[in-house]
């Protein structure tokens, strides 16, 4: 019998093929001191161009022994596996590994990288989901950090213990190792390699309502009207596959959605944006223009015999575009122009693992062929290549608008093209709680714009679960309520006044915090810092925070603790103050609202309540001030047009706040720091945060506000 030998948890494990050890043949440093290691049998044609990096990794200097204690050991096996083992030690806390179930701290886990359609995370025990991120971040006891990238799209596993082991079913691959002084610096180095997320349109940060599906169009209008009637701040309504004609993409149902432009106009008049679904499966049907064009161009993925592959999805038998080809991506992009001309604002690329009903493992056969090689190589980046093509299409259709694309499947580096959600979760307390470490882990894996389906997608939500999930979910980067076809109604008003009031209160707080949230997204687009952050980023040297995955940070200054959380670790770097916002929303706190704590030494900008981001104004700001022990605080706010690309030419304003306390007189000054946008006529008020109370000043014109603090 053949035996595979790999290092796992510090000792040898035996499987099914003898491993042959091979050391790194070459290693070098890039311009920003990132180490790249190559096995001696590396074949660039099997891995490059890499979808992970924005530029090919260029050697600057030979690697010295002083750069890092981390060096991969490359091995190969008789059954064709390629393995990279990196000894990291037993005292390191490990994070990342992408979209996964389980706790935030990833030590002692094995994760499969093979994208799959997995309702309720039920396939293979949730060991692999819709996305793959061959990335591990480590945090040492002293707060220094490292990151490891396996530049490999082939089917593989990651094992995290004393050794980080990447075990691939493909050819030998290179490994990239980042060494930095903090986890924040590692995130910056990661996006230096993989690129940053583009700044999304402001409307994409608002509350969004969806189900599988709202139909016909009269039902969509009814949902919009109910959101406004119940005064639930909201920005987006989503269209799932029932808007299509027989589930054929880029079409509209001739009866139920006979006037898509009229529907979109109706929603736009009420300050709603629309997002419509486009799947990759193209119905096999002569006379259907998408299938005709794809067949004429020979654009389809092939089976092992070289014939266009046919697999069943929602429309029945479908062809699948070979998105690895540039000409296919260009063709796909042309399909969006007329489609978006109906007034569609964003696109939802779903089912793009790709999901195939009845296919092996719920997807294509691994021996399918792309023009560039085996499906085993390109399966995990099928979704990434699809959203890359969709992004090109949206830019062609609306070159002056920022893009919003949501994708279920993706890969490390795919944040450049699309936001994501955590897939078809379950309406359960356990999966509500699980959504916190899942979203945190996605953020630590380079995907800052993410979130779960609020309320859960599969099965039926109940009143208590919807209220709790909404009260927590409004502080995630992506905020969408979504449920499956045939489930009970899941809108905020579906369970009576008490739940409606709880949901409304939470959503109102999202909108009042929008200047702060938008500033956090701008930071993510600059330096890769997650919008939603693990608590250990408040103090990377505090080891008591390393496993905390109930509470989390929104931006760098606001700690969110869900009402259901127990025994939450607290940062020890100063006294984080409870922020009570009851007086600023329509209803007072209830038993569902999350606890908010503010970092000492920070200033958080808040807007007055608006029913959509189209109505949001930043000329009147409430500045929540939490002083440090020296009686000082600072903060910032980012403003631009909320859409379009003029900010790239400097048409934005980044302003700084500075607060000082002298003899109980608190003074806050707002000064421009960056940007060419004209400063607006301001009205400010101070909210002094102390001991669970907020003391407010009167509204004051100008860029300075004062408050005399009471005892």
Beta strands, then each sheet from edge to edge (+ up, - down):
strand 1: 5-8
strand 2: 11-14
strand 3: 19-22
strand 4: 24-29
strand 5: 35-39
strand 6: 61-62
strand 7: 72-77
strand 8: 82-87
strand 9: 93-96
strand 10: 109-113
strand 11: 131-132
strand 12: 135-139
strand 13: 145-151
strand 14: 156-160
strand 15: 163-168
strand 16: 174-180
strand 17: 208-209
strand 18: 236-239
strand 19: 273-279
strand 20: 281-283
strand 21: 311-313
strand 22: 316-320
strand 23: 346-350
strand 24: 369-370
strand 25: 373-374
strand 26: 405-407
strand 27: 410-411
strand 28: 419-421
strand 29: 450-451
strand 30: 453-454
strand 31: 480-481
strand 32: 532-533
strand 33: 552-554
strand 34: 558-561
strand 35: 577-578
strand 36: 595-598
strand 37: 602-607
strand 38: 620-626
strand 39: 632-639
strand 40: 653-662
strand 41: 665-674
strand 42: 683-690
strand 43: 693-696
strand 44: 700-701
strand 45: 704-708
sheet 1: 1+ 2-
sheet 2: 3+ 7- 8+ 15- 14+ 10-
sheet 3: 6+ 4- 5+ 16- 13+ 12- 9+
sheet 4: 11+ 27+
sheet 5: 29+ 28+ 26+ 23+ 19+ 18+ 17+ 31+ 30+
sheet 6: 20+ 22- 21+
sheet 7: 24+ 25-
sheet 8: 32+ 33- 34+ 36- 35+
sheet 9: 37+ 38- 42- 43+
sheet 10: 37+ 38- 42- 44+
sheet 11: 39+ 40- 41+ 45-
end
